[in-house]
Amino acid sequence: MKVEIKDLCFSYGKKGREILHGVSCEFPSRTLTAILGPNGCGKTTLAKCVNKINIPSSGEIYFDDKSINEYSRNELAKMIGYVPQFSNARLVGTVMEFVLLGRRQYIGWNVKDEDIGAVADVLEKLHISDLSDKNYGELSGGQRQKVLVARALMQESEMYLFDEPTSNLDIKNELEIMNLGRGIVDNDGKSVIMVVHDLNMALHYADHVVFIKDGNIVTQGATKGVVTADYIKDVYDVKTKIEECGYVNPFV
């Protein structure tokens, strides 16, 4: 599923400061697109606009040339598997019950054995089967992050939107989630949009990159064409060198 954004503006509140300033960009179908930029530049705000959590003050968002406004909330929930940056929810219930919420738009409250089996499969895929009966509110930040990913996978969507999904994870689990995102594209033929901070992760895993700075698109395109020393200097004000092996070296 292709996502196209045209002249998007967003402000928090009627008189709030404008965060996104006429943003236009594209997230191609069947690719892993990384949204990159400094802290506070509007990456998460843009991601939430794509998921209709944020309602822009102007501009348009299209899914395969159809306006986002033509879809109901329930339709969007089926189309987009969303993993937020973090969750402070103090939920009473087990991980199994929490992950099952990812199926609610399909099954309502009528849970069947196959739904329980699907949750078990996803938990095993993410190597967190041992958390199944634990209370979600008692988990560590890293554990919660992987459970949020599991809930999104239960939606069986055409597109997955990950907002810094590895922010609370150690390197092993970070690579596991990045490989998972890559597999969603390569093996399932679906689209992934991922807000990330690590330039090297973007270089290694992403097909397409959108660079944002101060609420504006700086550049976008095929990863190796736009993750360059010049653009990194422009966006982050940091001098780097792109090594022949494809590694961003900031120590120059």
Disulfide bonds with the S-S distance in Angstrom:
none
